[in-house]
């Protein structure tokens, strides 16, 4: 017998430490059965002596345990991975392995995950429906997911047999001699992270045909019991699809491809081509602004660490080639004085909401500029929390254009007094198209978090722990104030660079290693450190000084 000390919810709001004995070899899944009823959401994983552990593992000795549910970030990611493997198994069952060349989880579109299929099968409504029906059959059968540690060589042989050549390439750079492989009813796959114990846990999902592929809709962690209706986002999809096509043209679709390129000495050429592709896109946007005529306000908005500042400077350079005179203005300079700033539900200042800006003043100043008046633009002192005036006067001539950058730039409530045809709106984000392998995508939020972590440490002296701690609040602000307006943009710009994570690795790893097991951010730091193990690191010395990555690692020619 073993003794288990369990920190558990006994009743709503009533956490207690319960001591329980059980037979050695009991699974954690068996253990949670007595506690699940008190939890609103499904228990997905357990913390055993501070270590994340899957429910199918067995108890071998005395330990301290607490639970992770689907509403926790780690639990939600576990649900997404498990549902993805369920879908892959169902696709192979329905279409047949001989008919499929590969299935790839491409990117997130709103609340859904877009997946493409290449092979001798027609991707239509009927196939999506049949695959979904097979998924529900597998859920009803409650089939176990098994985790097996294999020598890397044996795992490679297994995946080559299943025509998963992307995993063969990924494992080529694996430092460990073994790899964890998951099996579901004879179907084998590899996933970066933890899994649920059986298909019976994957109760909520929908699958629908979309743009030549499938969209797998899953619950969000805010409410694991609810699936929102999929909302197509055409401009976002087209931008992500273009990024994927660029990667394919460059021969880089996965991390294994990138590592191959680095080993072959092709990184310098890759950087030049990628930067040229971005510059071409910036030039296209500048040309459209010039040809539209009447544009006086270029509104740039995007989530945190998208590279908005560098982009606005590079766009300004391109606008000048068309005879325009751009003037950058940070909308943050129109923050209300600190004492007038709204507060959130916790009583903290809410700098993310629209009302944190002096909207009336913005519209008055911009309307006067549009009328040809001379206007003094404010500057916000973040140390004192007060708006100041330092003689920054503006007056718009026929060639002058204001480039306004801020998170609310796409929201028409911000500039309600300005004529629609005087505004050109740009949405910018780091939309990562690179995958770890075909079934393990890299969330765009991970790329931005890593960028911000590196920049905050360099420019603000902030620790990685602090950046990770703040990130959920930053993400909530983006969900409320940016993403709902992105499809209203006149142009999208993807600031992600296919090589950047190999560069950022050198800067981010030391910061992440500073986070200790005693910190609540430790599990996120550990996840990101494991993520970086897939990449070969490279120096930043070959980056152009106007690269967006320079905004984060330093050395930019722009004042960023």
VOGU-3710 file (C-alpha; in Angstrom, 3 decimals, decimal comma):
1> xxxxxxxxxx> 0,000/0,000/0,000  1,072/3,592/-0,626  -0,023/6,814/1,063  -1,221/9,665/-1,129  -1,783/13,197/0,180  -4,286/14,877/-2,122  -4,987/18,609/-2,309  -8,498/18,493/-3,685  -11,766/20,353/-3,990  -14,177/18,629/-1,621
11> xxxxxxxxxx> -17,038/21,059/-2,197  -17,318/24,380/-4,091  -14,668/26,689/-2,640  -13,526/24,088/-0,101  -9,992/22,857/-0,808  -8,513/20,377/1,629  -5,541/18,064/1,917  -6,867/14,503/2,159  -4,665/11,550/3,059  -5,589/8,306/1,346
21> xxxxxxxxxx> -4,059/4,857/1,008  -4,275/2,755/-2,123  -2,617/-0,232/-3,678  0,694/0,247/-5,409  0,054/0,198/-9,160  -3,265/2,042/-8,971  -3,593/4,500/-11,854  -4,156/8,177/-11,225  -7,294/7,874/-13,354  -8,706/5,422/-10,814
31> xxxxxxxxxx> -7,726/7,768/-8,004  -9,537/10,840/-9,381  -12,866/8,997/-9,620  -13,656/9,823/-5,985  -13,017/13,537/-6,484  -14,284/14,357/-9,990  -17,847/15,104/-8,886  -16,732/18,131/-6,847  -15,059/19,691/-9,914  -17,023/21,655/-12,481
41> xxxxxxxxxx> -14,681/20,538/-15,261  -12,961/17,281/-16,182  -9,679/16,498/-14,428  -7,111/16,055/-17,202  -3,751/15,623/-15,446  -2,259/15,414/-11,964  0,661/17,137/-10,298  2,682/14,461/-8,482  5,253/15,980/-6,145  5,154/19,048/-8,368
51> xxxxxxxxxx> 5,617/17,115/-11,630  2,918/17,029/-14,326  1,791/13,432/-14,806  -0,697/11,761/-17,151  -3,668/9,927/-15,690  -2,754/6,531/-17,150  0,459/6,471/-15,109  0,557/4,239/-11,998  1,229/5,202/-8,388  4,480/3,621/-7,239
61> xxxxxxxxxx> 5,259/5,310/-3,926  3,998/7,793/-1,333  3,354/11,180/-2,931  1,607/14,567/-2,820  -0,999/15,161/-5,524  -3,126/17,995/-6,893  -5,343/18,119/-9,984  -5,259/19,974/-13,319  -8,594/20,420/-15,141  -9,528/21,272/-18,719
71> xxxxxxxxxx> -10,012/24,889/-17,649  -6,326/25,182/-16,764  -4,012/26,179/-19,615  -2,020/22,921/-19,372  -5,223/20,874/-19,293  -6,675/22,693/-22,299  -3,537/22,098/-24,368  -3,777/18,406/-23,403  -7,353/18,293/-24,714  -6,329/19,919/-28,014
81> xxxxxxxxxx> -3,507/17,419/-28,583  -5,706/14,434/-27,707  -8,528/15,624/-29,979  -6,012/16,120/-32,788  -4,772/12,534/-32,464  -8,380/11,324/-32,396  -9,028/13,189/-35,660  -5,865/11,797/-37,273  -6,865/8,249/-36,341  -10,376/8,786/-37,729
91> xxxxxxxxxx> -9,074/10,246/-41,027  -6,799/7,247/-41,543  -9,649/4,864/-40,704  -12,088/6,548/-43,102  -9,853/7,494/-46,027  -7,357/4,618/-45,728  -3,613/4,984/-45,239  -2,865/4,209/-48,889  -5,025/7,172/-49,985  -3,342/9,757/-47,752
101> xxxxxxxxxx> 0,038/11,353/-48,395  -0,157/13,518/-45,302  -2,501/15,423/-42,980  -1,229/18,700/-41,547  -2,558/20,857/-38,717  -1,879/24,232/-40,274  -3,052/27,122/-38,071  -5,768/28,498/-35,816  -8,610/30,381/-37,497  -10,657/32,031/-34,782
111> xxxxxxxxxx> -11,652/29,238/-32,407  -10,927/26,427/-34,891  -7,845/24,604/-36,189  -7,451/24,368/-39,958  -6,110/21,050/-41,252  -5,106/20,204/-44,822  -5,064/16,783/-46,458  -2,901/15,758/-49,395  -3,594/12,495/-51,171  -6,044/10,615/-53,365
121> xxxxxxxxxx> -9,185/11,645/-51,532  -11,744/14,378/-52,083  -11,999/16,753/-49,160  -15,669/17,702/-49,078  -18,657/17,933/-46,729  -19,299/14,191/-46,967  -15,735/13,259/-45,960  -15,809/15,731/-43,040  -19,098/14,269/-41,845  -17,831/10,693/-42,134
131> xxxxxxxxxx> -14,623/11,507/-40,247  -16,611/13,252/-37,495  -18,900/10,223/-37,178  -15,863/7,962/-36,856  -14,436/10,244/-34,171  -17,644/9,958/-32,154  -17,555/6,180/-32,552  -14,036/6,107/-31,114  -15,123/8,354/-28,229  -18,048/6,034/-27,479
141> xxxxxxxxxx> -15,686/3,042/-27,410  -13,475/4,841/-24,830  -10,257/3,424/-26,295  -7,088/3,904/-24,190  -4,200/6,048/-25,401  -0,915/4,308/-24,643  2,415/6,061/-24,173  5,521/4,132/-25,146  9,158/5,174/-24,774  11,034/3,995/-27,857
151> xxxxxxxxxx> 14,626/4,233/-29,025  14,777/7,037/-31,584  15,871/4,609/-34,322  12,854/2,368/-33,747  10,501/5,374/-33,676  11,914/6,620/-36,969  11,361/3,191/-38,573  7,776/3,195/-37,280  6,958/6,637/-38,645  8,612/5,992/-42,005
161> xxxxxxxxxx> 6,332/2,976/-42,301  3,372/5,297/-41,644  4,756/7,778/-44,236  5,328/10,438/-41,566  8,644/11,565/-43,020  8,454/14,908/-41,200  8,963/13,095/-37,885  11,951/11,224/-39,288  13,528/14,592/-40,078  12,592/16,053/-36,676
171> xxxxxxxxxx> 14,098/13,148/-34,722  17,341/13,435/-36,667  18,193/16,367/-34,394  16,965/14,819/-31,158  19,593/14,729/-28,423  17,815/12,136/-26,274  18,207/8,472/-27,208  14,497/7,777/-26,679  11,225/9,357/-27,731  7,678/9,054/-26,357
181> xxxxxxxxxx> 5,220/7,698/-28,901  1,440/7,502/-28,416  -0,708/4,661/-29,711  -4,469/4,670/-30,308  -5,936/1,382/-31,491  -2,955/0,537/-33,723  -2,358/4,118/-34,915  0,940/5,656/-33,753  1,803/9,341/-33,514  4,101/11,797/-31,750
191> xxxxxxxxxx> 2,921/14,859/-29,824  4,760/17,638/-28,067  3,159/17,486/-24,604  0,790/15,461/-22,460  -2,288/13,435/-23,480  -5,597/12,335/-21,975  -5,899/8,672/-20,934  -8,593/7,596/-23,398  -10,900/8,732/-26,197  -13,843/8,848/-23,769
201> xxxxxxxxxx> -12,464/12,120/-22,367  -12,775/13,900/-25,757  -16,489/14,574/-25,659  -16,795/17,968/-27,337  -15,710/18,858/-30,873  -17,087/19,541/-34,318  -15,473/19,006/-37,724  -16,394/20,841/-40,885  -15,075/21,248/-44,408  -13,465/24,629/-45,084
211> xxxxxxxxxx> -11,285/25,999/-47,904  -10,127/22,627/-49,228  -9,483/21,184/-45,775  -11,099/20,669/-42,381  -11,637/22,913/-39,382  -11,553/21,127/-36,033  -13,581/23,173/-33,542  -12,800/22,626/-29,873  -13,880/24,293/-26,620  -11,787/27,137/-25,243
221> xxxxxxxxxx> -10,306/26,866/-21,781  -12,587/29,646/-20,494  -15,529/27,225/-20,853  -14,540/23,617/-21,674  -18,228/22,674/-21,938  -18,996/25,002/-24,843  -18,058/25,082/-28,526  -18,545/28,401/-30,328  -19,835/28,466/-33,894  -16,935/28,693/-36,324
231> xxxxxxxxxx> -16,592/32,180/-37,822  -14,601/32,207/-41,090  -11,935/34,909/-41,228  -11,100/35,209/-44,891  -8,321/37,814/-44,718  -6,590/36,044/-41,837  -6,833/32,700/-43,661  -5,410/34,162/-46,878  -2,479/35,714/-44,991  -1,669/32,461/-43,202
241> xxxxxxxxxx> -2,050/30,473/-46,426  0,344/32,844/-48,198  2,901/32,411/-45,398  2,633/28,635/-45,704  3,114/28,831/-49,472  6,188/31,001/-48,992  7,606/28,403/-46,617  6,981/25,631/-49,121  8,686/27,686/-51,868  11,701/28,067/-49,578
251> xxxxxxxxxx> 11,628/24,335/-48,789  10,886/24,951/-45,106  7,599/23,640/-43,746  8,710/22,184/-40,403  11,461/22,646/-37,807  13,294/19,667/-39,309  13,458/21,508/-42,642  14,826/24,618/-40,913  17,489/22,598/-39,094  18,492/20,974/-42,389
261> xxxxxxxxxx> 18,912/24,425/-43,952  21,042/25,611/-41,034  23,278/22,525/-41,241  23,677/22,965/-44,986  24,959/26,517/-44,479  21,949/28,096/-46,115  20,814/30,357/-43,282  22,293/33,599/-44,661  20,518/33,094/-47,965  17,284/32,194/-46,156
271> xxxxxxxxxx> 17,430/35,402/-44,098  17,946/37,523/-47,215  15,038/35,926/-49,071  12,659/36,107/-46,099  13,491/39,742/-45,436  13,045/40,514/-49,134  9,618/38,868/-49,117  8,571/41,043/-46,187  9,946/44,184/-47,795  8,052/43,381/-50,994
281> xxxxxxxxxx> 4,820/43,104/-49,022  5,485/46,410/-47,227  6,089/48,014/-50,627  2,781/46,621/-51,930  0,919/48,159/-48,988  2,662/51,520/-49,514  1,758/51,464/-53,206  -1,894/50,782/-52,419  -1,996/53,686/-49,936  -0,445/55,993/-52,529
291> xxxxxxxxxx> -2,758/54,919/-55,338  -5,929/55,086/-53,257  -5,655/58,855/-52,876  -7,051/60,895/-50,015  -5,466/58,742/-47,306  -4,298/60,948/-44,458  -4,324/58,479/-41,569  -2,622/55,089/-41,738  -3,923/53,119/-38,736  -1,666/50,262/-37,585
301> xxxxxxxxxx> -2,853/47,781/-34,956  -1,903/44,321/-33,821  -1,333/42,213/-30,729  1,656/42,471/-28,406  5,127/41,901/-29,885  3,965/41,936/-33,484  6,737/44,324/-34,480  4,425/47,306/-34,994  7,119/49,915/-34,356  9,634/48,518/-36,840
311> xxxxxxxxxx> 6,870/47,943/-39,373  5,645/51,538/-39,090  9,192/52,829/-39,744  9,726/50,502/-42,708  6,326/51,436/-44,130  7,210/55,114/-43,730  10,380/54,574/-45,782  8,349/52,920/-48,539  5,728/55,685/-48,462  8,479/58,239/-49,020
321> xxxxxxxxxx> 9,445/56,463/-52,264  5,960/57,412/-53,531  6,439/61,083/-52,666  4,483/60,987/-49,422  5,674/62,482/-46,121  4,798/60,126/-43,260  4,722/61,242/-39,628  4,595/58,480/-36,974  2,345/59,041/-33,957  1,965/56,622/-31,053
331> xxxxxxxxxx> -1,631/56,535/-29,856  -0,264/55,776/-26,370  0,600/59,488/-26,186  -3,138/60,110/-25,921  -3,529/58,112/-22,700  -5,669/59,854/-20,125  -3,837/61,167/-17,093  -3,297/58,427/-14,545  -5,986/59,639/-12,129  -8,563/59,490/-14,945
341> xxxxxxxxxx> -7,594/56,007/-16,155  -10,368/53,365/-15,811  -9,847/50,452/-13,467  -10,625/46,772/-13,997  -12,637/44,424/-11,803  -9,617/43,983/-9,513  -9,169/47,706/-8,989  -6,035/47,870/-11,177  -5,572/50,463/-13,911  -6,872/49,108/-17,212
351> xxxxxxxxxx> -4,526/50,470/-19,877  -5,834/48,016/-22,484  -9,407/49,317/-22,788  -10,481/51,962/-25,298  -11,554/54,361/-22,540  -7,954/54,545/-21,297  -7,386/56,873/-24,278  -8,708/60,425/-24,545  -10,908/59,695/-27,545  -12,398/63,190/-27,711
361> xxxxxxxxxx> -8,940/64,746/-27,825  -7,779/62,318/-30,531  -10,749/63,154/-32,755  -10,443/66,885/-32,141  -6,714/66,924/-32,978  -7,054/64,694/-36,044  -10,063/66,624/-37,395  -8,185/69,906/-37,048  -5,169/68,409/-38,816  -7,408/67,174/-41,613
371> xxxxxxxxxx> -8,748/70,726/-41,941  -5,198/72,018/-42,419  -4,704/73,511/-38,961  -1,452/73,474/-36,999  -1,814/71,161/-33,980  0,480/70,365/-31,044  0,673/66,599/-30,483  0,995/65,477/-26,844  3,589/63,179/-25,323  2,697/60,852/-22,457
381> xxxxxxxxxx> 5,096/60,588/-19,523  4,785/56,997/-18,310  6,790/57,732/-15,150  4,515/60,518/-13,920  1,354/59,218/-15,586  0,681/62,652/-17,099  0,249/63,981/-20,611  2,819/66,618/-21,578  3,318/69,068/-24,435  6,843/69,574/-25,766
391> xxxxxxxxxx> 6,359/71,601/-28,930  5,637/68,679/-31,284  3,554/70,605/-33,820  2,062/69,009/-36,932  0,367/70,496/-39,981  -0,685/68,389/-42,929  0,203/69,403/-46,456  -0,965/67,611/-49,581  1,765/64,932/-49,279  1,680/64,498/-45,486
401> xxxxxxxxxx> 0,332/61,307/-43,947  0,010/60,449/-40,252  1,013/56,897/-39,323  -0,930/56,081/-36,137  0,131/53,012/-34,172  -1,816/51,519/-31,253  -3,860/48,510/-30,212  -7,200/50,211/-30,943  -6,271/51,451/-34,413  -8,793/49,211/-36,205
411> xxxxxxxxxx> -11,723/50,197/-33,983  -13,744/52,934/-35,714  -14,910/54,201/-32,318  -11,369/55,492/-31,813  -11,581/57,866/-34,819  -15,345/58,291/-35,149  -15,057/61,902/-36,426  -12,721/61,108/-39,329  -14,072/60,334/-42,829  -13,785/56,654/-43,700
421> xxxxxxxxxx> -11,932/57,358/-46,962  -9,233/59,300/-45,081  -8,195/56,163/-43,162  -6,221/53,117/-44,273  -6,199/50,333/-41,675  -3,449/47,711/-41,338  -3,528/44,631/-39,130  -0,111/43,249/-38,203  0,678/40,070/-36,302  3,413/37,450/-36,075
431> xxxxxxxxxx> 1,456/34,653/-37,756  3,811/31,704/-37,409  3,406/29,222/-40,267  6,299/26,941/-39,278  5,280/23,652/-37,627  7,278/21,406/-35,296  6,016/18,613/-37,524  2,831/18,126/-39,509  0,705/17,300/-36,447  2,306/19,718/-33,968
441> xxxxxxxxxx> 1,742/23,355/-34,859  3,510/26,289/-33,235  0,895/28,663/-31,780  1,359/32,257/-32,888  1,011/33,248/-29,231  4,163/31,265/-28,365  6,180/33,181/-30,930  4,945/36,522/-29,618  5,478/35,535/-25,977  9,093/34,612/-26,728
451> xxxxxxxxxx> 9,634/37,874/-28,610  8,236/39,892/-25,717  10,246/37,967/-23,136  13,485/38,754/-24,955  12,602/42,416/-25,527  11,336/43,027/-21,976  14,558/41,634/-20,535  16,688/43,792/-22,836  14,805/47,111/-22,682  12,922/47,032/-19,380
461> xxxxxxxxxx> 15,015/44,764/-17,192  11,956/42,537/-16,709  12,403/38,852/-15,900  10,905/36,047/-17,976  8,883/35,170/-14,881  7,265/38,620/-14,940  6,534/38,458/-18,674  4,890/35,039/-18,355  2,934/36,233/-15,314  1,518/39,200/-17,258
471> xxxxxxxxxx> 0,821/37,280/-20,467  -2,754/36,077/-19,644  -3,793/39,689/-18,978  -2,172/40,801/-22,241  -3,996/38,039/-24,112  -7,357/39,030/-22,617  -6,821/42,575/-23,817  -6,056/41,324/-27,329  -9,167/39,159/-27,412  -11,326/42,113/-26,401
481> xxxxxxxxxx> -9,723/45,000/-28,276  -7,879/43,715/-31,356  -9,009/40,376/-32,772  -12,706/41,334/-33,169  -11,695/44,126/-35,572  -8,981/42,415/-37,639  -11,181/41,498/-40,615  -12,048/45,183/-41,048  -8,457/46,004/-41,989  -7,593/47,127/-45,506
491> xxxxxxxxxx> -4,358/45,120/-45,400  -2,797/42,318/-43,353  0,903/42,072/-42,667  2,539/38,953/-41,263  5,641/39,931/-39,298  6,747/36,365/-38,454  10,027/35,227/-39,962  10,551/31,553/-40,620  14,040/31,542/-39,085  13,429/33,757/-36,035
501> xxxxxxxxxx> 12,930/31,104/-33,332  16,385/29,694/-34,070  17,757/33,195/-33,370  15,565/33,957/-30,352  16,554/30,652/-28,733  19,970/32,023/-27,729  18,365/34,968/-25,923  15,327/33,230/-24,398  16,837/30,066/-22,910  18,985/31,776/-20,233
511> xxxxxxxxxx> 15,953/33,842/-19,168  13,753/30,761/-18,867  16,358/28,848/-16,862  16,155/31,575/-14,196  12,603/30,455/-13,315  12,670/27,965/-10,447  10,333/25,086/-9,502  9,004/27,256/-6,655  7,576/29,761/-9,178  4,082/29,207/-10,544
521> xxxxxxxxxx> 5,442/30,130/-13,996  7,822/27,156/-13,864  5,625/24,793/-15,916  5,287/27,290/-18,741  9,041/27,940/-18,660  9,732/24,210/-18,745  7,355/23,783/-21,711  9,126/26,531/-23,661  12,566/25,126/-22,845  11,466/21,739/-24,159
531> xxxxxxxxxx> 10,090/23,490/-27,248  13,485/25,083/-27,948  15,129/21,647/-27,874  13,723/21,039/-31,367  15,687/23,984/-32,808  19,328/24,411/-33,714  20,362/27,811/-32,390  21,990/30,431/-34,634  23,657/33,801/-34,100  21,879/37,102/-34,744
541> xxxxxxxxxx> 24,925/38,656/-36,418  23,619/38,112/-39,955  20,297/39,870/-39,355  19,803/43,111/-41,304  19,645/46,142/-39,009  16,099/46,949/-40,196  14,775/43,428/-39,507  11,682/43,144/-37,340  13,587/40,619/-35,193  16,023/43,438/-34,322
551> xxxxxxxxxx> 13,200/45,131/-32,406  13,475/42,277/-29,904  17,133/41,194/-29,870  18,626/44,684/-30,341  20,740/46,339/-33,014  17,934/47,997/-34,975  18,587/51,083/-37,061  15,184/52,388/-35,958  14,369/53,938/-32,548  12,615/50,865/-31,144
//
